[in-house]
Amino acid sequence: MKTTKIQNWVDVSELSNSDVPDNVYDWLTPAAYKLSDGIRRTYETFELVRISEGIGRLTEYEKQYLRGEYAYIRQIFLLGDEHPQVYARTVVPLKMYTAYKSLFDELGDKPIGENLLYNNPGITRSPFAISMFNMAHLPFMAYSPEGRFARRQEYILSLPIWNRQSVFKLLDLPFALITESFLPTIKKLKN
């Protein structure tokens, strides 16, 4: 895989250990199926920080998975030892968001997986799709409260970012598209 501006996604089964930096590989696979659990095992502290949430416009890419122009979009950082390790973007069709609005509104600073997805037997998850692109192409690079999370140095913008995504379905209807981006400083996953 080459670093590119285009999100070329491949099935996780096509990924080989030699394609990916050692500290990132296990995070992209089912070994880190529940991402928040993996961060809790790997770091002393875990925290979820919401960047934004609300109704927003789907990207052209996201429209391949979800119908419509708009969706509920939640963007977060998962912090390990007080530093961002993962950026995640969750996109939920408006019909699903409306039907489960109270559950989404109660999430607050809790992970969506362990609070809405994994404990619902009607929800299934697709296999992971994997991609790599430059850090400059991540939406959070525009977000920098007091410089806490993003710095604009050229070398940071050019760093390769590995990503995984999956579609969650509720009774065969798309419930959420979740994309998780692993920042270059992430530690190797502890088992």
N, CA and C atoms as an extended XYZ file, in Angstrom:
573
Properties=species:S:1:pos:R:3:atomname:S:1:resname:S:1:resid:I:1 pbc="F F F"
N         0.836       -1.185        0.000 N   MET     1
C         0.000        0.000        0.000 CA  MET     1
C         0.874        1.239        0.000 C   MET     1
N         0.509        2.233       -0.773 N   LYS     2
C         1.242        3.490       -0.815 CA  LYS     2
C         0.426        4.565       -0.119 C   LYS     2
N         1.137        5.531        0.491 N   THR     3
C         0.443        6.649        1.095 CA  THR     3
C        -0.206        7.450       -0.023 C   THR     3
N        -1.472        7.752        0.140 N   THR     4
C        -2.206        8.427       -0.914 CA  THR     4
C        -3.273        9.329       -0.331 C   THR     4
N        -3.772       10.243       -1.137 N   LYS     5
C        -4.870       11.110       -0.724 CA  LYS     5
C        -6.196       10.370       -0.850 C   LYS     5
N        -6.238        9.362       -1.667 N   ILE     6
C        -7.469        8.637       -1.941 CA  ILE     6
C        -7.616        7.505       -0.942 C   ILE     6
N        -8.823        7.321       -0.452 N   GLN     7
C        -9.073        6.246        0.492 CA  GLN     7
C        -9.328        4.950       -0.268 C   GLN     7
N        -8.281        4.185       -0.514 N   ASN     8
C        -8.402        2.877       -1.149 CA  ASN     8
C        -8.489        1.846       -0.048 C   ASN     8
N        -9.656        1.300        0.151 N   TRP     9
C        -9.891        0.367        1.234 CA  TRP     9
C        -9.734       -1.060        0.738 C   TRP     9
N        -9.121       -1.907        1.574 N   VAL    10
C        -8.987       -3.327        1.270 CA  VAL    10
C        -9.521       -4.117        2.451 C   VAL    10
N        -9.950       -5.343        2.189 N   ASP    11
C       -10.419       -6.210        3.252 CA  ASP    11
C        -9.254       -6.548        4.166 C   ASP    11
N        -9.527       -6.657        5.455 N   VAL    12
C        -8.479       -6.952        6.435 CA  VAL    12
C        -7.745       -8.252        6.103 C   VAL    12
N        -8.404       -9.182        5.425 N   SER    13
C        -7.763      -10.453        5.074 CA  SER    13
C        -6.624      -10.265        4.070 C   SER    13
N        -6.605       -9.127        3.356 N   GLU    14
C        -5.545       -8.851        2.386 CA  GLU    14
C        -4.330       -8.188        3.023 C   GLU    14
N        -4.418       -7.880        4.284 N   LEU    15
C        -3.361       -7.174        4.987 CA  LEU    15
C        -2.315       -8.164        5.475 C   LEU    15
N        -1.056       -7.800        5.300 N   SER    16
C        -0.002       -8.658        5.845 CA  SER    16
C         0.802       -7.855        6.855 C   SER    16
N         1.385       -8.564        7.782 N   ASN    17
C         2.167       -7.941        8.843 CA  ASN    17
C         3.291       -7.078        8.282 C   ASN    17
N         3.806       -7.438        7.121 N   SER    18
C         4.913       -6.671        6.540 CA  SER    18
C         4.453       -5.355        5.915 C   SER    18
N         3.131       -5.190        5.689 N   ASP    19
C         2.600       -3.955        5.094 CA  ASP    19
C         2.475       -2.822        6.094 C   ASP    19
N         2.408       -3.157        7.371 N   VAL    20
C         1.986       -2.208        8.398 CA  VAL    20
C         3.042       -2.113        9.491 C   VAL    20
N         3.271       -0.914       10.047 N   PRO    21
C         4.201       -0.798       11.174 CA  PRO    21
C         3.788       -1.726       12.324 C   PRO    21
N         4.778       -2.247       13.015 N   ASP    22
C         4.551       -3.226       14.077 CA  ASP    22
C         3.600       -2.701       15.159 C   ASP    22
N         3.692       -1.413       15.497 N   ASN    23
C         2.852       -0.871       16.565 CA  ASN    23
C         1.382       -0.742       16.155 C   ASN    23
N         1.083       -0.824       14.865 N   VAL    24
C        -0.279       -0.587       14.380 CA  VAL    24
C        -1.005       -1.869       13.972 C   VAL    24
N        -0.288       -2.871       13.526 N   TYR    25
C        -0.904       -4.037       12.886 CA  TYR    25
C        -2.064       -4.645       13.683 C   TYR    25
N        -1.841       -4.996       14.941 N   ASP    26
C        -2.887       -5.664       15.723 CA  ASP    26
C        -4.130       -4.788       15.906 C   ASP    26
N        -3.949       -3.470       15.932 N   TRP    27
C        -5.094       -2.572       16.074 CA  TRP    27
C        -6.040       -2.659       14.871 C   TRP    27
N        -5.522       -3.022       13.724 N   LEU    28
C        -6.319       -3.074       12.498 CA  LEU    28
C        -7.090       -4.376       12.347 C   LEU    28
N        -6.806       -5.331       13.190 N   THR    29
C        -7.355       -6.679       13.055 CA  THR    29
C        -8.398       -6.954       14.139 C   THR    29
N        -9.075       -8.099       14.044 N   PRO    30
C       -10.031       -8.446       15.099 CA  PRO    30
C        -9.416       -8.609       16.488 C   PRO    30
N        -8.090       -8.623       16.600 N   ALA    31
C        -7.459       -8.673       17.923 CA  ALA    31
C        -7.884       -7.468       18.765 C   ALA    31
N        -8.209       -6.372       18.109 N   ALA    32
C        -8.684       -5.155       18.790 CA  ALA    32
C       -10.139       -4.898       18.413 C   ALA    32
N       -10.938       -5.956       18.387 N   TYR    33
C       -12.344       -5.839       17.979 CA  TYR    33
C       -13.048       -4.735       18.764 C   TYR    33
N       -12.910       -4.767       20.091 N   LYS    34
C       -13.456       -3.718       20.945 CA  LYS    34
C       -12.328       -2.736       21.245 C   LYS    34
N       -12.306       -1.656       20.504 N   LEU    35
C       -11.193       -0.710       20.543 CA  LEU    35
C       -10.970       -0.119       21.931 C   LEU    35
N       -12.040        0.271       22.608 N   SER    36
C       -11.882        0.875       23.933 CA  SER    36
C       -11.244       -0.120       24.916 C   SER    36
N       -11.582       -1.404       24.808 N   ASP    37
C       -10.947       -2.418       25.655 CA  ASP    37
C        -9.451       -2.499       25.378 C   ASP    37
N        -9.081       -2.445       24.097 N   GLY    38
C        -7.673       -2.493       23.730 CA  GLY    38
C        -6.881       -1.324       24.288 C   GLY    38
N        -7.460       -0.148       24.241 N   ILE    39
C        -6.765        1.032       24.783 CA  ILE    39
C        -6.649        0.910       26.300 C   ILE    39
N        -7.683        0.422       26.949 N   ARG    40
C        -7.615        0.239       28.407 CA  ARG    40
C        -6.532       -0.773       28.794 C   ARG    40
N        -6.338       -1.822       27.971 N   ARG    41
C        -5.295       -2.818       28.256 CA  ARG    41
C        -3.895       -2.266       28.004 C   ARG    41
N        -3.770       -1.369       27.044 N   THR    42
C        -2.465       -0.913       26.587 CA  THR    42
C        -1.953        0.308       27.338 C   THR    42
N        -2.850        1.135       27.840 N   TYR    43
C        -2.472        2.385       28.497 CA  TYR    43
C        -2.943        2.395       29.948 C   TYR    43
N        -2.299        3.220       30.745 N   GLU    44
C        -2.680        3.358       32.160 CA  GLU    44
C        -4.057        4.011       32.293 C   GLU    44
N        -4.341        5.015       31.450 N   THR    45
C        -5.621        5.714       31.531 CA  THR    45
C        -6.302        5.733       30.173 C   THR    45
N        -7.629        5.809       30.200 N   PHE    46
C        -8.463        5.859       28.994 CA  PHE    46
C        -9.439        7.020       29.146 C   PHE    46
N        -9.635        7.748       28.048 N   GLU    47
C       -10.606        8.845       28.046 CA  GLU    47
C       -11.148        9.020       26.644 C   GLU    47
N       -12.411        9.346       26.537 N   LEU    48
C       -13.022        9.686       25.260 CA  LEU    48
C       -13.293       11.181       25.266 C   LEU    48
N       -12.845       11.867       24.216 N   VAL    49
C       -13.084       13.305       24.074 CA  VAL    49
C       -13.892       13.524       22.807 C   VAL    49
N       -15.062       14.138       22.962 N   ARG    50
C       -15.895       14.444       21.798 CA  ARG    50
C       -15.362       15.683       21.088 C   ARG    50
N       -15.194       15.565       19.789 N   ILE    51
C       -14.801       16.706       18.964 CA  ILE    51
C       -16.063       17.430       18.510 C   ILE    51
N       -16.991       16.649       17.955 N   SER    52
C       -18.259       17.224       17.503 CA  SER    52
C       -19.283       16.113       17.361 C   SER    52
N       -20.557       16.505       17.411 N   GLU    53
C       -21.632       15.566       17.131 CA  GLU    53
C       -22.865       16.365       16.728 C   GLU    53
N       -23.633       15.779       15.827 N   GLY    54
C       -24.842       16.431       15.355 CA  GLY    54
C       -25.147       16.001       13.936 C   GLY    54
N       -26.113       16.640       13.344 N   ILE    55
C       -26.510       16.323       11.983 CA  ILE    55
C       -25.544       17.008       11.020 C   ILE    55
N       -25.046       16.236       10.064 N   GLY    56
C       -24.099       16.772        9.089 CA  GLY    56
C       -24.266       16.092        7.745 C   GLY    56
N       -23.574       16.609        6.770 N   ARG    57
C       -23.657       16.100        5.398 CA  ARG    57
C       -22.725       14.903        5.235 C   ARG    57
N       -23.233       13.852        4.595 N   LEU    58
C       -22.414       12.685        4.271 CA  LEU    58
C       -21.380       13.049        3.214 C   LEU    58
N       -20.213       12.416        3.289 N   THR    59
C       -19.242       12.555        2.205 CA  THR    59
C       -19.700       11.662        1.051 C   THR    59
N       -19.152       11.900       -0.116 N   GLU    60
C       -19.490       11.046       -1.265 CA  GLU    60
C       -19.124        9.592       -0.959 C   GLU    60
N       -18.021        9.409       -0.280 N   TYR    61
C       -17.593        8.054        0.075 CA  TYR    61
C       -18.618        7.383        0.991 C   TYR    61
N       -19.086        8.104        1.996 N   GLU    62
C       -20.031        7.527        2.960 CA  GLU    62
C       -21.370        7.177        2.325 C   GLU    62
N       -21.723        7.866        1.255 N   LYS    63
C       -22.995        7.592        0.570 CA  LYS    63
C       -23.022        6.197       -0.055 C   LYS    63
N       -21.863        5.570       -0.232 N   GLN    64
C       -21.824        4.192       -0.723 CA  GLN    64
C       -22.447        3.229        0.281 C   GLN    64
N       -22.417        3.608        1.555 N   TYR    65
C       -22.870        2.730        2.629 CA  TYR    65
C       -24.210        3.152        3.232 C   TYR    65
N       -24.487        4.440        3.193 N   LEU    66
C       -25.686        4.982        3.820 CA  LEU    66
C       -26.465        5.816        2.812 C   LEU    66
N       -27.777        5.739        2.871 N   ARG    67
C       -28.614        6.517        1.957 CA  ARG    67
C       -28.834        7.922        2.495 C   ARG    67
N       -29.106        8.832        1.569 N   GLY    68
C       -29.445       10.196        1.961 CA  GLY    68
C       -28.274       11.142        1.840 C   GLY    68
N       -28.545       12.395        2.147 N   GLU    69
C       -27.533       13.450        2.098 CA  GLU    69
C       -26.974       13.758        3.483 C   GLU    69
N       -27.805       13.529        4.511 N   TYR    70
C       -27.430       13.912        5.869 CA  TYR    70
C       -27.495       12.709        6.807 C   TYR    70
N       -26.751       12.832        7.909 N   ALA    71
C       -26.717       11.774        8.918 CA  ALA    71
C       -26.311       12.394       10.249 C   ALA    71
N       -26.467       11.620       11.303 N   TYR    72
C       -25.911       11.989       12.600 CA  TYR    72
C       -24.431       11.611       12.534 C   TYR    72
N       -23.568       12.566       12.844 N   ILE    73
C       -22.120       12.339       12.764 CA  ILE    73
C       -21.503       12.666       14.125 C   ILE    73
N       -20.736       11.712       14.623 N   ARG    74
C       -20.043       11.883       15.907 CA  ARG    74
C       -18.560       11.679       15.666 C   ARG    74
N       -17.751       12.688       16.029 N   GLN    75
C       -16.306       12.602       15.887 CA  GLN    75
C       -15.674       12.688       17.273 C   GLN    75
N       -14.752       11.768       17.529 N   ILE    76
C       -14.146       11.685       18.856 CA  ILE    76
C       -12.651       11.392       18.760 C   ILE    76
N       -11.973       11.598       19.883 N   PHE    77
C       -10.636       11.067       20.109 CA  PHE    77
C       -10.740       10.055       21.235 C   PHE    77
N        -9.991        8.973       21.117 N   LEU    78
C        -9.784        8.061       22.233 CA  LEU    78
C        -8.375        8.342       22.740 C   LEU    78
N        -8.271        8.710       24.003 N   LEU    79
C        -6.996        9.060       24.601 CA  LEU    79
C        -6.471        7.902       25.436 C   LEU    79
N        -5.185        7.670       25.331 N   GLY    80
C        -4.467        6.745       26.193 CA  GLY    80
C        -3.385        7.536       26.875 C   GLY    80
N        -3.315        7.473       28.190 N   ASP    81
C        -2.347        8.256       28.972 CA  ASP    81
C        -2.405        9.743       28.602 C   ASP    81
N        -3.628       10.245       28.450 N   GLU    82
C        -3.931       11.667       28.232 CA  GLU    82
C        -3.521       12.193       26.865 C   GLU    82
N        -3.195       11.311       25.925 N   HIS    83
C        -2.820       11.746       24.579 CA  HIS    83
C        -3.702       11.046       23.551 C   HIS    83
N        -4.113       11.759       22.504 N   PRO    84
C        -4.932       11.122       21.459 CA  PRO    84
C        -4.179        9.966       20.813 C   PRO    84
N        -4.837        8.820       20.742 N   GLN    85
C        -4.269        7.642       20.097 CA  GLN    85
C        -5.087        7.247       18.870 C   GLN    85
N        -6.397        7.543       18.911 N   VAL    86
C        -7.302        7.161       17.831 CA  VAL    86
C        -8.299        8.291       17.600 C   VAL    86
N        -8.524        8.595       16.325 N   TYR    87
C        -9.619        9.474       15.926 CA  TYR    87
C       -10.693        8.561       15.343 C   TYR    87
N       -11.952        8.774       15.722 N   ALA    88
C       -13.039        7.951       15.187 CA  ALA    88
C       -14.180        8.836       14.705 C   ALA    88
N       -14.760        8.409       13.592 N   ARG    89
C       -15.915        9.101       13.010 CA  ARG    89
C       -17.028        8.068       12.862 C   ARG    89
N       -18.145        8.329       13.517 N   THR    90
C       -19.325        7.473       13.444 CA  THR    90
C       -20.403        8.214       12.670 C   THR    90
N       -20.975        7.536       11.678 N   VAL    91
C       -22.017        8.123       10.846 CA  VAL    91
C       -23.240        7.219       10.923 C   VAL    91
N       -24.373        7.805       11.317 N   VAL    92
C       -25.601        7.041       11.545 CA  VAL    92
C       -26.709        7.613       10.656 C   VAL    92
N       -27.403        6.758        9.879 N   PRO    93
C       -28.510        7.248        9.059 CA  PRO    93
C       -29.537        7.981        9.927 C   PRO    93
N       -30.146        9.029        9.371 N   LEU    94
C       -31.097        9.823       10.146 CA  LEU    94
C       -32.252        9.000       10.694 C   LEU    94
N       -32.740        8.027        9.922 N   LYS    95
C       -33.849        7.191       10.416 CA  LYS    95
C       -33.446        6.413       11.662 C   LYS    95
N       -32.232        5.872       11.669 N   MET    96
C       -31.759        5.138       12.843 CA  MET    96
C       -31.530        6.090       14.010 C   MET    96
N       -30.935        7.237       13.724 N   TYR    97
C       -30.696        8.206       14.789 CA  TYR    97
C       -32.014        8.641       15.425 C   TYR    97
N       -33.001        8.923       14.604 N   THR    98
C       -34.303        9.352       15.118 CA  THR    98
C       -34.943        8.249       15.966 C   THR    98
N       -34.856        7.014       15.510 N   ALA    99
C       -35.456        5.890       16.235 CA  ALA    99
C       -34.765        5.644       17.583 C   ALA    99
N       -33.472        5.931       17.670 N   TYR   100
C       -32.705        5.654       18.889 CA  TYR   100
C       -32.099        6.929       19.479 C   TYR   100
N       -32.732        8.064       19.211 N   LYS   101
C       -32.199        9.362       19.611 CA  LYS   101
C       -31.840        9.430       21.095 C   LYS   101
N       -32.707        8.932       21.952 N   SER   102
C       -32.430        9.032       23.394 CA  SER   102
C       -31.153        8.269       23.759 C   SER   102
N       -30.904        7.126       23.121 N   LEU   103
C       -29.685        6.362       23.403 CA  LEU   103
C       -28.440        7.109       22.927 C   LEU   103
N       -28.522        7.706       21.738 N   PHE   104
C       -27.380        8.478       21.245 CA  PHE   104
C       -27.139        9.705       22.114 C   PHE   104
N       -28.225       10.359       22.514 N   ASP   105
C       -28.090       11.568       23.326 CA  ASP   105
C       -27.527       11.273       24.710 C   ASP   105
N       -27.701       10.050       25.198 N   GLU   106
C       -27.189        9.675       26.515 CA  GLU   106
C       -25.731        9.213       26.483 C   GLU   106
N       -25.152        9.063       25.294 N   LEU   107
C       -23.774        8.573       25.205 CA  LEU   107
C       -22.790        9.472       25.940 C   LEU   107
N       -22.907       10.769       25.736 N   GLY   108
C       -21.953       11.678       26.368 CA  GLY   108
C       -20.537       11.316       25.979 C   GLY   108
N       -19.683       11.114       26.980 N   ASP   109
C       -18.281       10.774       26.742 CA  ASP   109
C       -18.026        9.273       26.890 C   ASP   109
N       -19.027        8.471       26.529 N   LYS   110
C       -18.886        7.013       26.587 CA  LYS   110
C       -18.722        6.467       25.174 C   LYS   110
N       -17.969        5.387       25.006 N   PRO   111
C       -17.790        4.782       23.687 CA  PRO   111
C       -19.104        4.199       23.155 C   PRO   111
N       -19.346        4.399       21.876 N   ILE   112
C       -20.572        3.904       21.258 CA  ILE   112
C       -20.606        2.379       21.204 C   ILE   112
N       -19.459        1.755       20.979 N   GLY   113
C       -19.421        0.300       20.863 CA  GLY   113
C       -19.929       -0.399       22.098 C   GLY   113
N       -19.309       -0.102       23.229 N   GLU   114
C       -19.673       -0.820       24.450 CA  GLU   114
C       -20.998       -0.351       25.038 C   GLU   114
N       -21.527        0.785       24.593 N   ASN   115
C       -22.774        1.295       25.152 CA  ASN   115
C       -23.988        1.128       24.249 C   ASN   115
N       -23.783        0.922       22.946 N   LEU   116
C       -24.916        0.760       22.031 CA  LEU   116
C       -24.823       -0.454       21.122 C   LEU   116
N       -23.621       -0.851       20.749 N   LEU   117
C       -23.472       -1.819       19.671 CA  LEU   117
C       -23.239       -3.253       20.149 C   LEU   117
N       -22.254       -3.458       20.993 N   TYR   118
C       -21.838       -4.819       21.327 CA  TYR   118
C       -22.841       -5.576       22.186 C   TYR   118
N       -23.673       -4.866       22.923 N   ASN   119
C       -24.626       -5.543       23.800 CA  ASN   119
C       -25.997       -5.738       23.148 C   ASN   119
N       -26.118       -5.436       21.865 N   ASN   120
C       -27.378       -5.591       21.138 CA  ASN   120
C       -27.264       -6.794       20.203 C   ASN   120
N       -27.955       -7.900       20.496 N   PRO   121
C       -27.826       -9.105       19.671 CA  PRO   121
C       -28.353       -8.940       18.247 C   PRO   121
N       -29.141       -7.904       17.984 N   GLY   122
C       -29.655       -7.668       16.638 CA  GLY   122
C       -28.676       -6.944       15.736 C   GLY   122
N       -27.546       -6.489       16.301 N   ILE   123
C       -26.558       -5.733       15.523 CA  ILE   123
C       -25.410       -6.648       15.121 C   ILE   123
N       -25.073       -6.613       13.839 N   THR   124
C       -23.925       -7.354       13.313 CA  THR   124
C       -22.902       -6.365       12.778 C   THR   124
N       -21.669       -6.828       12.646 N   ARG   125
C       -20.576       -5.969       12.190 CA  ARG   125
C       -19.917       -6.602       10.981 C   ARG   125
N       -19.645       -5.795        9.962 N   SER   126
C       -18.939       -6.288        8.785 CA  SER   126
C       -17.469       -6.510        9.126 C   SER   126
N       -16.754       -7.308        8.314 N   PRO   127
C       -15.298       -7.407        8.502 CA  PRO   127
C       -14.663       -6.029        8.312 C   PRO   127
N       -13.504       -5.835        8.905 N   PHE   128
C       -12.808       -4.562        8.787 CA  PHE   128
C       -12.316       -4.344        7.359 C   PHE   128
N       -12.429       -3.105        6.905 N   ALA   129
C       -11.749       -2.646        5.694 CA  ALA   129
C       -10.609       -1.747        6.182 C   ALA   129
N        -9.466       -1.804        5.499 N   ILE   130
C        -8.257       -1.119        5.944 CA  ILE   130
C        -7.785       -0.157        4.848 C   ILE   130
N        -7.259        1.010        5.271 N   SER   131
C        -6.662        1.945        4.316 CA  SER   131
C        -5.529        2.715        4.998 C   SER   131
N        -4.780        3.431        4.182 N   MET   132
C        -3.731        4.303        4.689 CA  MET   132
C        -3.738        5.573        3.856 C   MET   132
N        -3.625        6.711        4.526 N   PHE   133
C        -3.469        7.980        3.815 CA  PHE   133
C        -2.739        8.959        4.718 C   PHE   133
N        -2.402       10.130        4.206 N   ASN   134
C        -1.652       11.113        4.988 CA  ASN   134
C        -2.514       11.729        6.073 C   ASN   134
N        -1.899       12.038        7.187 N   MET   135
C        -2.592       12.623        8.318 CA  MET   135
C        -3.308       13.920        7.939 C   MET   135
N        -2.789       14.659        6.989 N   ALA   136
C        -3.404       15.924        6.586 CA  ALA   136
C        -4.834       15.745        6.111 C   ALA   136
N        -5.205       14.526        5.719 N   HIS   137
C        -6.543       14.276        5.181 CA  HIS   137
C        -7.561       13.892        6.246 C   HIS   137
N        -7.155       13.901        7.498 N   LEU   138
C        -8.106       13.598        8.571 CA  LEU   138
C        -8.876       14.857        8.950 C   LEU   138
N       -10.191       14.730        9.152 N   PRO   139
C       -11.004       15.914        9.466 CA  PRO   139
C       -10.568       16.649       10.726 C   PRO   139
N       -10.008       15.942       11.718 N   PHE   140
C        -9.694       16.616       12.969 CA  PHE   140
C        -8.522       17.581       12.858 C   PHE   140
N        -7.777       17.557       11.764 N   MET   141
C        -6.634       18.461       11.653 CA  MET   141
C        -7.065       19.930       11.681 C   MET   141
N        -8.341       20.181       11.413 N   ALA   142
C        -8.849       21.548       11.492 CA  ALA   142
C        -9.222       21.922       12.934 C   ALA   142
N        -9.219       20.938       13.834 N   TYR   143
C        -9.665       21.145       15.216 CA  TYR   143
C        -8.458       21.209       16.131 C   TYR   143
N        -8.310       22.299       16.850 N   SER   144
C        -7.141       22.425       17.706 CA  SER   144
C        -7.420       23.349       18.879 C   SER   144
N        -8.187       22.897       19.878 N   PRO   145
C        -8.436       23.772       21.027 CA  PRO   145
C        -7.136       24.024       21.781 C   PRO   145
N        -6.692       25.267       21.750 N   GLU   146
C        -5.462       25.666       22.436 CA  GLU   146
C        -4.273       24.799       22.053 C   GLU   146
N        -4.291       24.275       20.816 N   GLY   147
C        -3.179       23.472       20.337 CA  GLY   147
C        -3.069       22.108       20.986 C   GLY   147
N        -4.081       21.670       21.709 N   ARG   148
C        -3.977       20.425       22.478 CA  ARG   148
C        -3.807       19.192       21.596 C   ARG   148
N        -4.516       19.138       20.466 N   PHE   149
C        -4.536       17.906       19.697 CA  PHE   149
C        -3.823       17.971       18.349 C   PHE   149
N        -3.826       19.086       17.688 N   ALA   150
C        -3.276       19.113       16.331 CA  ALA   150
C        -2.219       20.199       16.219 C   ALA   150
N        -1.123       19.862       15.599 N   ARG   151
C        -0.085       20.845       15.303 CA  ARG   151
C         0.081       20.869       13.801 C   ARG   151
N         0.387       22.035       13.290 N   ARG   152
C         0.413       22.208       11.839 CA  ARG   152
C         1.794       22.019       11.207 C   ARG   152
N         2.749       21.452       11.896 N   GLN   153
C         4.059       21.255       11.281 CA  GLN   153
C         3.935       20.340       10.070 C   GLN   153
N         4.705       20.635        9.079 N   GLU   154
C         4.649       19.890        7.814 CA  GLU   154
C         4.876       18.393        7.999 C   GLU   154
N         5.806       18.024        8.864 N   TYR   155
C         6.092       16.598        9.017 CA  TYR   155
C         4.906       15.845        9.607 C   TYR   155
N         4.134       16.470       10.482 N   ILE   156
C         2.962       15.804       11.047 CA  ILE   156
C         1.910       15.593        9.961 C   ILE   156
N         1.712       16.610        9.138 N   LEU   157
C         0.697       16.504        8.088 CA  LEU   157
C         1.022       15.414        7.083 C   LEU   157
N         2.293       15.087        6.925 N   SER   158
C         2.679       14.084        5.929 CA  SER   158
C         2.754       12.662        6.492 C   SER   158
N         2.549       12.501        7.795 N   LEU   159
C         2.653       11.166        8.390 CA  LEU   159
C         1.561       10.236        7.869 C   LEU   159
N         1.909        8.974        7.628 N   PRO   160
C         0.885        8.018        7.194 CA  PRO   160
C         0.005        7.603        8.367 C   PRO   160
N        -1.283        7.513        8.087 N   ILE   161
C        -2.265        7.109        9.083 CA  ILE   161
C        -2.938        5.833        8.601 C   ILE   161
N        -2.996        4.846        9.468 N   TRP   162
C        -3.685        3.594        9.157 CA  TRP   162
C        -5.086        3.661        9.735 C   TRP   162
N        -6.038        3.163        8.982 N   ASN   163
C        -7.446        3.272        9.326 CA  ASN   163
C        -8.135        1.929        9.165 C   ASN   163
N        -9.177        1.736        9.965 N   ARG   164
C       -10.055        0.595        9.752 CA  ARG   164
C       -11.490        1.115        9.825 C   ARG   164
N       -12.351        0.440        9.093 N   GLN   165
C       -13.758        0.818        9.175 CA  GLN   165
C       -14.615       -0.426        9.081 C   GLN   165
N       -15.808       -0.308        9.610 N   SER   166
C       -16.778       -1.389        9.499 CA  SER   166
C       -18.174       -0.796        9.545 C   SER   166
N       -19.100       -1.564        8.986 N   VAL   167
C       -20.502       -1.176        8.970 CA  VAL   167
C       -21.232       -2.045        9.983 C   VAL   167
N       -21.978       -1.409       10.844 N   PHE   168
C       -22.835       -2.114       11.788 CA  PHE   168
C       -24.243       -2.105       11.217 C   PHE   168
N       -24.895       -3.262       11.249 N   LYS   169
C       -26.263       -3.366       10.734 CA  LYS   169
C       -27.183       -3.838       11.842 C   LYS   169
N       -28.387       -3.307       11.827 N   LEU   170
C       -29.440       -3.729       12.736 CA  LEU   170
C       -30.518       -4.386       11.895 C   LEU   170
N       -30.669       -5.690       12.047 N   LEU   171
C       -31.647       -6.451       11.263 CA  LEU   171
C       -31.486       -6.174        9.765 C   LEU   171
N       -30.261       -6.225        9.299 N   ASP   172
C       -29.875       -6.048        7.897 CA  ASP   172
C       -29.996       -4.619        7.359 C   ASP   172
N       -30.290       -3.652        8.200 N   LEU   173
C       -30.326       -2.250        7.781 CA  LEU   173
C       -29.095       -1.542        8.338 C   LEU   173
N       -28.457       -0.667        7.553 N   PRO   174
C       -27.282        0.045        8.065 CA  PRO   174
C       -27.623        0.839        9.323 C   PRO   174
N       -26.873        0.590       10.374 N   PHE   175
C       -27.063        1.290       11.644 CA  PHE   175
C       -25.982        2.347       11.847 C   PHE   175
N       -24.740        2.017       11.481 N   ALA   176
C       -23.632        2.958       11.651 CA  ALA   176
C       -22.445        2.536       10.798 C   ALA   176
N       -21.762        3.518       10.259 N   LEU   177
C       -20.472        3.330        9.602 CA  LEU   177
C       -19.449        3.966       10.530 C   LEU   177
N       -18.485        3.175       10.991 N   ILE   178
C       -17.482        3.693       11.919 CA  ILE   178
C       -16.103        3.558       11.289 C   ILE   178
N       -15.403        4.674       11.245 N   THR   179
C       -14.032        4.717       10.746 CA  THR   179
C       -13.132        5.122       11.912 C   THR   179
N       -12.073        4.343       12.125 N   GLU   180
C       -11.133        4.593       13.215 CA  GLU   180
C        -9.743        4.789       12.623 C   GLU   180
N        -9.110        5.900       12.993 N   SER   181
C        -7.791        6.260       12.474 CA  SER   181
C        -6.783        6.204       13.614 C   SER   181
N        -5.724        5.412       13.416 N   PHE   182
C        -4.729        5.170       14.462 CA  PHE   182
C        -3.569        6.140       14.278 C   PHE   182
N        -3.383        7.002       15.264 N   LEU   183
C        -2.349        8.027       15.173 CA  LEU   183
C        -0.972        7.375       15.295 C   LEU   183
N         0.049        7.987       14.683 N   PRO   184
C         1.370        7.335       14.582 CA  PRO   184
C         2.015        6.979       15.909 C   PRO   184
N         1.654        7.653       16.982 N   THR   185
C         2.296        7.409       18.278 CA  THR   185
C         1.660        6.270       19.056 C   THR   185
N         0.653        5.618       18.514 N   ILE   186
C        -0.042        4.557       19.260 CA  ILE   186
C         0.936        3.438       19.614 C   ILE   186
N         0.802        2.926       20.834 N   LYS   187
C         1.651        1.821       21.281 CA  LYS   187
C         1.130        0.496       20.703 C   LYS   187
N         1.991       -0.473       20.662 N   LYS   188
C         1.597       -1.820       20.248 CA  LYS   188
C         0.524       -2.337       21.211 C   LYS   188
N        -0.508       -2.949       20.654 N   LEU   189
C        -1.622       -3.484       21.448 CA  LEU   189
C        -1.146       -4.545       22.431 C   LEU   189
N        -1.536       -4.408       23.692 N   LYS   190
C        -1.244       -5.436       24.703 CA  LYS   190
C        -2.380       -6.437       24.702 C   LYS   190
N        -2.040       -7.709       24.747 N   ASN   191
C        -3.072       -8.767       24.762 CA  ASN   191
C        -3.566       -9.063       26.152 C   ASN   191
